[in-house]
Amino acid sequence: MTKVLHCRDLGFECEAVVRAASEDGILAQAAEHAQSVHNVGEITPDLAEAVREAIREE
């Protein structure tokens, strides 16, 4: 089953959607997106936990 993360679920006004087979895949893609699109300098443990909580099964 595919995992999915909607950027807007993390409070950003962004329509990006990340899909991957694993939570690690989502985390890696989300970190890249956050840094390149939203200028997030550091992925803090709190942000990583928020991402984990927002991941859903598709």
PDB file with SEQRES, HELIX, SHEET and CRYST1 records, atoms N, CA, C and O in Angstrom:
SEQRES   1 A   58  MET THR LYS VAL LEU HIS CYS ARG ASP LEU GLY PHE GLU          
SEQRES   2 A   58  CYS GLU ALA VAL VAL ARG ALA ALA SER GLU ASP GLY ILE          
SEQRES   3 A   58  LEU ALA GLN ALA ALA GLU HIS ALA GLN SER VAL HIS ASN          
SEQRES   4 A   58  VAL GLY GLU ILE THR PRO ASP LEU ALA GLU ALA VAL ARG          
SEQRES   5 A   58  GLU ALA ILE ARG GLU GLU                                      
HELIX    1 AA1 CYS A    7  LEU A   10  5                                   4    
HELIX    2 AA2 GLU A   23  VAL A   37  1                                  15    
HELIX    3 AA3 PRO A   45  ALA A   54  1                                  10    
SHEET    1 AA1 3 VAL A  17  ALA A  20  0                                        
SHEET    2 AA1 3 LYS A   3  HIS A   6 -1                                        
SHEET    3 AA1 3 ARG A  56  GLU A  57 -1                                        
CRYST1    1.000    1.000    1.000  90.00  90.00  90.00 P 1           1          
ATOM      1  N   MET A   1       0.841  -1.178   0.000  1.00  0.00           N  
ATOM      2  CA  MET A   1       0.000   0.000   0.000  1.00  0.00           C  
ATOM      3  C   MET A   1       0.890   1.246   0.000  1.00  0.00           C  
ATOM      4  O   MET A   1       1.912   1.292   0.684  1.00  0.00           O  
ATOM      5  N   THR A   2       0.497   2.226  -0.756  1.00  0.00           N  
ATOM      6  CA  THR A   2       1.264   3.457  -0.885  1.00  0.00           C  
ATOM      7  C   THR A   2       0.952   4.404   0.265  1.00  0.00           C  
ATOM      8  O   THR A   2      -0.191   4.519   0.709  1.00  0.00           O  
ATOM      9  N   LYS A   3       1.987   5.072   0.731  1.00  0.00           N  
ATOM     10  CA  LYS A   3       1.826   6.099   1.754  1.00  0.00           C  
ATOM     11  C   LYS A   3       1.789   7.455   1.059  1.00  0.00           C  
ATOM     12  O   LYS A   3       2.429   7.650   0.026  1.00  0.00           O  
ATOM     13  N   VAL A   4       1.043   8.379   1.628  1.00  0.00           N  
ATOM     14  CA  VAL A   4       0.875   9.693   1.007  1.00  0.00           C  
ATOM     15  C   VAL A   4       0.936  10.779   2.074  1.00  0.00           C  
ATOM     16  O   VAL A   4       0.499  10.587   3.209  1.00  0.00           O  
ATOM     17  N   LEU A   5       1.488  11.924   1.683  1.00  0.00           N  
ATOM     18  CA  LEU A   5       1.566  13.098   2.544  1.00  0.00           C  
ATOM     19  C   LEU A   5       1.162  14.314   1.726  1.00  0.00           C  
ATOM     20  O   LEU A   5       1.713  14.558   0.653  1.00  0.00           O  
ATOM     21  N   HIS A   6       0.204  15.073   2.234  1.00  0.00           N  
ATOM     22  CA  HIS A   6      -0.214  16.320   1.603  1.00  0.00           C  
ATOM     23  C   HIS A   6       0.463  17.454   2.366  1.00  0.00           C  
ATOM     24  O   HIS A   6       0.307  17.569   3.581  1.00  0.00           O  
ATOM     25  N   CYS A   7       1.202  18.275   1.666  1.00  0.00           N  
ATOM     26  CA  CYS A   7       1.942  19.366   2.291  1.00  0.00           C  
ATOM     27  C   CYS A   7       1.008  20.278   3.094  1.00  0.00           C  
ATOM     28  O   CYS A   7       1.374  20.747   4.172  1.00  0.00           O  
ATOM     29  N   ARG A   8      -0.181  20.526   2.576  1.00  0.00           N  
ATOM     30  CA  ARG A   8      -1.127  21.413   3.272  1.00  0.00           C  
ATOM     31  C   ARG A   8      -1.503  20.881   4.651  1.00  0.00           C  
ATOM     32  O   ARG A   8      -1.886  21.655   5.528  1.00  0.00           O  
ATOM     33  N   ASP A   9      -1.396  19.549   4.855  1.00  0.00           N  
ATOM     34  CA  ASP A   9      -1.711  18.967   6.165  1.00  0.00           C  
ATOM     35  C   ASP A   9      -0.694  19.369   7.232  1.00  0.00           C  
ATOM     36  O   ASP A   9      -0.915  19.153   8.424  1.00  0.00           O  
ATOM     37  N   LEU A  10       0.414  19.950   6.798  1.00  0.00           N  
ATOM     38  CA  LEU A  10       1.433  20.418   7.731  1.00  0.00           C  
ATOM     39  C   LEU A  10       1.366  21.932   7.928  1.00  0.00           C  
ATOM     40  O   LEU A  10       2.243  22.525   8.556  1.00  0.00           O  
ATOM     41  N   GLY A  11       0.317  22.546   7.385  1.00  0.00           N  
ATOM     42  CA  GLY A  11       0.105  23.971   7.609  1.00  0.00           C  
ATOM     43  C   GLY A  11       0.631  24.883   6.525  1.00  0.00           C  
ATOM     44  O   GLY A  11       0.547  26.104   6.653  1.00  0.00           O  
ATOM     45  N   PHE A  12       1.175  24.317   5.456  1.00  0.00           N  
ATOM     46  CA  PHE A  12       1.664  25.139   4.354  1.00  0.00           C  
ATOM     47  C   PHE A  12       0.540  25.359   3.350  1.00  0.00           C  
ATOM     48  O   PHE A  12      -0.290  24.473   3.144  1.00  0.00           O  
ATOM     49  N   GLU A  13       0.509  26.521   2.730  1.00  0.00           N  
ATOM     50  CA  GLU A  13      -0.428  26.767   1.643  1.00  0.00           C  
ATOM     51  C   GLU A  13       0.220  26.233   0.382  1.00  0.00           C  
ATOM     52  O   GLU A  13       0.766  26.987  -0.424  1.00  0.00           O  
ATOM     53  N   CYS A  14       0.149  24.917   0.223  1.00  0.00           N  
ATOM     54  CA  CYS A  14       0.881  24.234  -0.835  1.00  0.00           C  
ATOM     55  C   CYS A  14       0.078  23.005  -1.245  1.00  0.00           C  
ATOM     56  O   CYS A  14      -0.435  22.280  -0.393  1.00  0.00           O  
ATOM     57  N   GLU A  15      -0.028  22.776  -2.528  1.00  0.00           N  
ATOM     58  CA  GLU A  15      -0.799  21.642  -3.032  1.00  0.00           C  
ATOM     59  C   GLU A  15       0.074  20.421  -3.331  1.00  0.00           C  
ATOM     60  O   GLU A  15      -0.404  19.461  -3.935  1.00  0.00           O  
ATOM     61  N   ALA A  16       1.330  20.442  -2.922  1.00  0.00           N  
ATOM     62  CA  ALA A  16       2.229  19.313  -3.191  1.00  0.00           C  
ATOM     63  C   ALA A  16       1.751  18.063  -2.451  1.00  0.00           C  
ATOM     64  O   ALA A  16       1.261  18.129  -1.323  1.00  0.00           O  
ATOM     65  N   VAL A  17       1.910  16.930  -3.122  1.00  0.00           N  
ATOM     66  CA  VAL A  17       1.574  15.631  -2.555  1.00  0.00           C  
ATOM     67  C   VAL A  17       2.776  14.724  -2.772  1.00  0.00           C  
ATOM     68  O   VAL A  17       3.304  14.636  -3.880  1.00  0.00           O  
ATOM     69  N   VAL A  18       3.203  14.053  -1.715  1.00  0.00           N  
ATOM     70  CA  VAL A  18       4.345  13.138  -1.777  1.00  0.00           C  
ATOM     71  C   VAL A  18       3.818  11.730  -1.580  1.00  0.00           C  
ATOM     72  O   VAL A  18       3.038  11.472  -0.663  1.00  0.00           O  
ATOM     73  N   ARG A  19       4.250  10.810  -2.454  1.00  0.00           N  
ATOM     74  CA  ARG A  19       3.856   9.406  -2.344  1.00  0.00           C  
ATOM     75  C   ARG A  19       5.104   8.543  -2.345  1.00  0.00           C  
ATOM     76  O   ARG A  19       6.074   8.817  -3.052  1.00  0.00           O  
ATOM     77  N   ALA A  20       5.057   7.492  -1.535  1.00  0.00           N  
ATOM     78  CA  ALA A  20       6.170   6.534  -1.487  1.00  0.00           C  
ATOM     79  C   ALA A  20       5.655   5.229  -0.888  1.00  0.00           C  
ATOM     80  O   ALA A  20       4.578   5.180  -0.294  1.00  0.00           O  
ATOM     81  N   ALA A  21       6.440   4.187  -1.058  1.00  0.00           N  
ATOM     82  CA  ALA A  21       6.068   2.876  -0.531  1.00  0.00           C  
ATOM     83  C   ALA A  21       6.323   2.762   0.962  1.00  0.00           C  
ATOM     84  O   ALA A  21       5.747   1.907   1.634  1.00  0.00           O  
ATOM     85  N   SER A  22       7.199   3.637   1.488  1.00  0.00           N  
ATOM     86  CA  SER A  22       7.562   3.530   2.902  1.00  0.00           C  
ATOM     87  C   SER A  22       7.569   4.900   3.571  1.00  0.00           C  
ATOM     88  O   SER A  22       7.616   5.937   2.909  1.00  0.00           O  
ATOM     89  N   GLU A  23       7.521   4.874   4.889  1.00  0.00           N  
ATOM     90  CA  GLU A  23       7.603   6.111   5.660  1.00  0.00           C  
ATOM     91  C   GLU A  23       8.945   6.798   5.415  1.00  0.00           C  
ATOM     92  O   GLU A  23       9.000   8.022   5.297  1.00  0.00           O  
ATOM     93  N   ASP A  24      10.021   6.023   5.338  1.00  0.00           N  
ATOM     94  CA  ASP A  24      11.340   6.605   5.075  1.00  0.00           C  
ATOM     95  C   ASP A  24      11.367   7.331   3.735  1.00  0.00           C  
ATOM     96  O   ASP A  24      11.978   8.392   3.610  1.00  0.00           O  
ATOM     97  N   GLY A  25      10.702   6.756   2.731  1.00  0.00           N  
ATOM     98  CA  GLY A  25      10.630   7.398   1.420  1.00  0.00           C  
ATOM     99  C   GLY A  25       9.892   8.719   1.486  1.00  0.00           C  
ATOM    100  O   GLY A  25      10.308   9.703   0.875  1.00  0.00           O  
ATOM    101  N   ILE A  26       8.794   8.740   2.230  1.00  0.00           N  
ATOM    102  CA  ILE A  26       8.035   9.983   2.412  1.00  0.00           C  
ATOM    103  C   ILE A  26       8.897  11.020   3.125  1.00  0.00           C  
ATOM    104  O   ILE A  26       8.960  12.174   2.701  1.00  0.00           O  
ATOM    105  N   LEU A  27       9.560  10.611   4.205  1.00  0.00           N  
ATOM    106  CA  LEU A  27      10.390  11.551   4.974  1.00  0.00           C  
ATOM    107  C   LEU A  27      11.484  12.167   4.114  1.00  0.00           C  
ATOM    108  O   LEU A  27      11.739  13.368   4.196  1.00  0.00           O  
ATOM    109  N   ALA A  28      12.127  11.354   3.295  1.00  0.00           N  
ATOM    110  CA  ALA A  28      13.202  11.862   2.435  1.00  0.00           C  
ATOM    111  C   ALA A  28      12.666  12.860   1.417  1.00  0.00           C  
ATOM    112  O   ALA A  28      13.248  13.928   1.224  1.00  0.00           O  
ATOM    113  N   GLN A  29      11.561  12.515   0.768  1.00  0.00           N  
ATOM    114  CA  GLN A  29      10.980  13.420  -0.233  1.00  0.00           C  
ATOM    115  C   GLN A  29      10.439  14.690   0.412  1.00  0.00           C  
ATOM    116  O   GLN A  29      10.590  15.784  -0.132  1.00  0.00           O  
ATOM    117  N   ALA A  30       9.812  14.541   1.565  1.00  0.00           N  
ATOM    118  CA  ALA A  30       9.259  15.703   2.258  1.00  0.00           C  
ATOM    119  C   ALA A  30      10.366  16.657   2.710  1.00  0.00           C  
ATOM    120  O   ALA A  30      10.208  17.876   2.629  1.00  0.00           O  
ATOM    121  N   ALA A  31      11.471  16.111   3.179  1.00  0.00           N  
ATOM    122  CA  ALA A  31      12.599  16.958   3.596  1.00  0.00           C  
ATOM    123  C   ALA A  31      13.133  17.752   2.411  1.00  0.00           C  
ATOM    124  O   ALA A  31      13.390  18.950   2.530  1.00  0.00           O  
ATOM    125  N   GLU A  32      13.299  17.094   1.277  1.00  0.00           N  
ATOM    126  CA  GLU A  32      13.786  17.777   0.070  1.00  0.00           C  
ATOM    127  C   GLU A  32      12.806  18.878  -0.344  1.00  0.00           C  
ATOM    128  O   GLU A  32      13.218  19.995  -0.657  1.00  0.00           O  
ATOM    129  N   HIS A  33      11.525  18.560  -0.343  1.00  0.00           N  
ATOM    130  CA  HIS A  33      10.493  19.533  -0.714  1.00  0.00           C  
ATOM    131  C   HIS A  33      10.510  20.727   0.246  1.00  0.00           C  
ATOM    132  O   HIS A  33      10.498  21.877  -0.193  1.00  0.00           O  
ATOM    133  N   ALA A  34      10.539  20.457   1.540  1.00  0.00           N  
ATOM    134  CA  ALA A  34      10.517  21.524   2.539  1.00  0.00           C  
ATOM    135  C   ALA A  34      11.708  22.465   2.373  1.00  0.00           C  
ATOM    136  O   ALA A  34      11.569  23.682   2.492  1.00  0.00           O  
ATOM    137  N   GLN A  35      12.862  21.900   2.101  1.00  0.00           N  
ATOM    138  CA  GLN A  35      14.067  22.719   1.966  1.00  0.00           C  
ATOM    139  C   GLN A  35      14.081  23.491   0.650  1.00  0.00           C  
ATOM    140  O   GLN A  35      14.448  24.666   0.634  1.00  0.00           O  
ATOM    141  N   SER A  36      13.690  22.857  -0.448  1.00  0.00           N  
ATOM    142  CA  SER A  36      13.793  23.524  -1.742  1.00  0.00           C  
ATOM    143  C   SER A  36      12.628  24.472  -2.029  1.00  0.00           C  
ATOM    144  O   SER A  36      12.824  25.506  -2.666  1.00  0.00           O  
ATOM    145  N   VAL A  37      11.424  24.138  -1.573  1.00  0.00           N  
ATOM    146  CA  VAL A  37      10.253  24.953  -1.895  1.00  0.00           C  
ATOM    147  C   VAL A  37       9.900  25.931  -0.773  1.00  0.00           C  
ATOM    148  O   VAL A  37       9.524  27.072  -1.042  1.00  0.00           O  
ATOM    149  N   HIS A  38      10.018  25.496   0.469  1.00  0.00           N  
ATOM    150  CA  HIS A  38       9.584  26.319   1.599  1.00  0.00           C  
ATOM    151  C   HIS A  38      10.745  26.929   2.386  1.00  0.00           C  
ATOM    152  O   HIS A  38      10.536  27.556   3.424  1.00  0.00           O  
ATOM    153  N   ASN A  39      11.962  26.743   1.890  1.00  0.00           N  
ATOM    154  CA  ASN A  39      13.158  27.307   2.516  1.00  0.00           C  
ATOM    155  C   ASN A  39      13.311  26.911   3.985  1.00  0.00           C  
ATOM    156  O   ASN A  39      13.791  27.702   4.797  1.00  0.00           O  
ATOM    157  N   VAL A  40      12.907  25.699   4.321  1.00  0.00           N  
ATOM    158  CA  VAL A  40      13.093  25.169   5.667  1.00  0.00           C  
ATOM    159  C   VAL A  40      14.564  24.777   5.775  1.00  0.00           C  
ATOM    160  O   VAL A  40      15.026  23.899   5.046  1.00  0.00           O  
ATOM    161  N   GLY A  41      15.294  25.413   6.667  1.00  0.00           N  
ATOM    162  CA  GLY A  41      16.721  25.180   6.771  1.00  0.00           C  
ATOM    163  C   GLY A  41      17.093  23.873   7.431  1.00  0.00           C  
ATOM    164  O   GLY A  41      18.058  23.220   7.034  1.00  0.00           O  
ATOM    165  N   GLU A  42      16.329  23.489   8.441  1.00  0.00           N  
ATOM    166  CA  GLU A  42      16.669  22.290   9.206  1.00  0.00           C  
ATOM    167  C   GLU A  42      15.392  21.512   9.498  1.00  0.00           C  
ATOM    168  O   GLU A  42      14.371  22.090   9.872  1.00  0.00           O  
ATOM    169  N   ILE A  43      15.462  20.213   9.324  1.00  0.00           N  
ATOM    170  CA  ILE A  43      14.335  19.348   9.669  1.00  0.00           C  
ATOM    171  C   ILE A  43      14.519  18.950  11.137  1.00  0.00           C  
ATOM    172  O   ILE A  43      15.302  18.058  11.463  1.00  0.00           O  
ATOM    173  N   THR A  44      13.797  19.618  11.990  1.00  0.00           N  
ATOM    174  CA  THR A  44      13.907  19.368  13.427  1.00  0.00           C  
ATOM    175  C   THR A  44      13.171  18.076  13.795  1.00  0.00           C  
ATOM    176  O   THR A  44      12.328  17.603  13.032  1.00  0.00           O  
ATOM    177  N   PRO A  45      13.483  17.517  14.940  1.00  0.00           N  
ATOM    178  CA  PRO A  45      12.737  16.327  15.384  1.00  0.00           C  
ATOM    179  C   PRO A  45      11.228  16.580  15.481  1.00  0.00           C  
ATOM    180  O   PRO A  45      10.432  15.690  15.181  1.00  0.00           O  
ATOM    181  N   ASP A  46      10.835  17.782  15.897  1.00  0.00           N  
ATOM    182  CA  ASP A  46       9.409  18.104  15.982  1.00  0.00           C  
ATOM    183  C   ASP A  46       8.757  18.114  14.599  1.00  0.00           C  
ATOM    184  O   ASP A  46       7.642  17.618  14.434  1.00  0.00           O  
ATOM    185  N   LEU A  47       9.443  18.672  13.617  1.00  0.00           N  
ATOM    186  CA  LEU A  47       8.913  18.692  12.258  1.00  0.00           C  
ATOM    187  C   LEU A  47       8.841  17.275  11.697  1.00  0.00           C  
ATOM    188  O   LEU A  47       7.851  16.911  11.062  1.00  0.00           O  
ATOM    189  N   ALA A  48       9.864  16.485  11.922  1.00  0.00           N  
ATOM    190  CA  ALA A  48       9.858  15.098  11.454  1.00  0.00           C  
ATOM    191  C   ALA A  48       8.697  14.325  12.074  1.00  0.00           C  
ATOM    192  O   ALA A  48       8.057  13.522  11.395  1.00  0.00           O  
ATOM    193  N   GLU A  49       8.424  14.556  13.341  1.00  0.00           N  
ATOM    194  CA  GLU A  49       7.302  13.886  14.007  1.00  0.00           C  
ATOM    195  C   GLU A  49       5.970  14.346  13.431  1.00  0.00           C  
ATOM    196  O   GLU A  49       5.058  13.538  13.258  1.00  0.00           O  
ATOM    197  N   ALA A  50       5.850  15.634  13.134  1.00  0.00           N  
ATOM    198  CA  ALA A  50       4.623  16.148  12.522  1.00  0.00           C  
ATOM    199  C   ALA A  50       4.393  15.507  11.161  1.00  0.00           C  
ATOM    200  O   ALA A  50       3.260  15.185  10.805  1.00  0.00           O  
ATOM    201  N   VAL A  51       5.472  15.323  10.401  1.00  0.00           N  
ATOM    202  CA  VAL A  51       5.360  14.658   9.101  1.00  0.00           C  
ATOM    203  C   VAL A  51       4.888  13.230   9.299  1.00  0.00           C  
ATOM    204  O   VAL A  51       3.969  12.781   8.615  1.00  0.00           O  
ATOM    205  N   ARG A  52       5.505  12.511  10.225  1.00  0.00           N  
ATOM    206  CA  ARG A  52       5.091  11.124  10.487  1.00  0.00           C  
ATOM    207  C   ARG A  52       3.601  11.038  10.830  1.00  0.00           C  
ATOM    208  O   ARG A  52       2.906  10.137  10.361  1.00  0.00           O  
ATOM    209  N   GLU A  53       3.121  11.962  11.635  1.00  0.00           N  
ATOM    210  CA  GLU A  53       1.724  11.957  12.054  1.00  0.00           C  
ATOM    211  C   GLU A  53       0.771  12.288  10.905  1.00  0.00           C  
ATOM    212  O   GLU A  53      -0.391  11.884  10.930  1.00  0.00           O  
ATOM    213  N   ALA A  54       1.255  13.020   9.897  1.00  0.00           N  
ATOM    214  CA  ALA A  54       0.412  13.427   8.767  1.00  0.00           C  
ATOM    215  C   ALA A  54       0.387  12.398   7.643  1.00  0.00           C  
ATOM    216  O   ALA A  54      -0.436  12.505   6.734  1.00  0.00           O  
ATOM    217  N   ILE A  55       1.267  11.406   7.686  1.00  0.00           N  
ATOM    218  CA  ILE A  55       1.310  10.384   6.639  1.00  0.00           C  
ATOM    219  C   ILE A  55       0.060   9.518   6.727  1.00  0.00           C  
ATOM    220  O   ILE A  55      -0.355   9.110   7.811  1.00  0.00           O  
ATOM    221  N   ARG A  56      -0.525   9.246   5.577  1.00  0.00           N  
ATOM    222  CA  ARG A  56      -1.724   8.408   5.479  1.00  0.00           C  
ATOM    223  C   ARG A  56      -1.483   7.277   4.471  1.00  0.00           C  
ATOM    224  O   ARG A  56      -0.603   7.359   3.614  1.00  0.00           O  
ATOM    225  N   GLU A  57      -2.278   6.239   4.600  1.00  0.00           N  
ATOM    226  CA  GLU A  57      -2.262   5.156   3.608  1.00  0.00           C  
ATOM    227  C   GLU A  57      -3.178   5.555   2.453  1.00  0.00           C  
ATOM    228  O   GLU A  57      -4.212   6.194   2.647  1.00  0.00           O  
ATOM    229  N   GLU A  58      -2.775   5.164   1.260  1.00  0.00           N  
ATOM    230  CA  GLU A  58      -3.596   5.499   0.097  1.00  0.00           C  
ATOM    231  C   GLU A  58      -4.151   4.240  -0.509  1.00  0.00           C  
ATOM    232  O   GLU A  58      -4.874   4.300  -1.503  1.00  0.00           O  
TER     233      GLU A  58                                                      
END                                                                             
